[in-house]
Amino acid sequence: MIFGYAFQREIKIKHGRVLGCPQVTLGSEVCTQEDALQKKIQAIMEQKSKYIESAIRDAHATGVIHAPDAGVKTRMLLAYYEGLLTQARIQNDVEVLREAANGMLTILE
């Protein structure tokens, strides 16, 4: 995701830190303590997941990719990308995200 890399790079330049995904960061930090917040974050992440799954399903239907189970591909993509964002945040190194697009395309092959 070229946009994700550029966005996180801008954030690091502005704030001096890679901040990663706000939902994952906040969710992993407080969701065991705040039920209402956990439900809201979960709803946001489910909406994002549905959007991506729909795009994958459409791409499969048109023959652009082979993804007969769009739900599985969606979970794989999100786990991969959110994992990279978390690594970038922990290491404070936006370069972790540089190859994200290639990795995501590999998952979709």
N, C-alpha and C positions, 0 to 999 in steps of 0.2 A: 504494500500500500504506500505508494509514493506520497499521497496526501498525509497519511499518518506520520511518516518520517518527517516531512516538512513541518507539520503542525507541532510535533514534539520538539523538533529542533528550535522552532521559534519560541516555544515555551521555555526551553532551557536557556536560550540567549536572554530572554526577558527576566526569568526568575532564578537562573543559576542552577536549576534542578530539572530533571526529567520527571514529570508528574504521572505519567501513565494514564490508565483508564480510570476516570473518576468513580464510575459505578463499582468496579472491582476493588479499587483502593478503599473506598468508603464501606462497601459491603463486607469486605474481609475484616475490616477493623471494628465495626460496631454492630453487625447483624446478629451477633449472639446476645446482644444486650438490648437492642431496640427493635421490637417486633414490627412496629408501624413502618419504620425506616426500611427494614428488611423486606417487607412486602412491596413497598414502593420501588426499591431497587430491583427486586425480582421482576416486577411488572415492566420496568424499563428494559431490562435485559431480555425478557421474553418477547417484547415488541421488536427489538433489534433482531432477535433470532428469527422471528416469523418473516421479517422483511428479507433477510438473507436467504432463508429457505425458499421463499417465493421466487427470488431471483435465480437461485440454483435450479429449481424446478422448471422455470421458464427456459433457462439455458439448455437443460437436458431435453426438453420437449422440442426445441428447435435444432438439436443435434450439435450445439456448440461444445458441449461437454458431455461426458458419460457419467451420470450421477442418478442411477435409478432410485436410490434412497437419499433424497435431498436432506432429510432430517439428520442422517448420520454425517453427511458432508458438512452440514451447517455446524454441528457440534464439534467436528474436527477443526474446522476453520476458526471458530471462536476460541477454542481451547488453545490452538497454536498462537493466534494473534494476541490474545489476552496474556498468554504466557510470555511472549516476547515483550509486550508492554511492561509486564511486571519485572522481567529481567532488566529491561532498560531503566526502569525506575530504581531498582535496587542497586544497580551498578552506576547509576547516574551517567549512562552512556547511550546517547541516541543512536549511535552507530549499530547497536544491536538490531535496530529496525530496518537497516538499509536493505537487507535481502528479504524482507517480509513478503513482498509481492511475488517473488520467485517461489518462495515456500508455499504460499497460498495457491499459486497456479499448479504446483506439484500435487498438492492435496486434491485439486479438482480434476487432475488427469484421469 
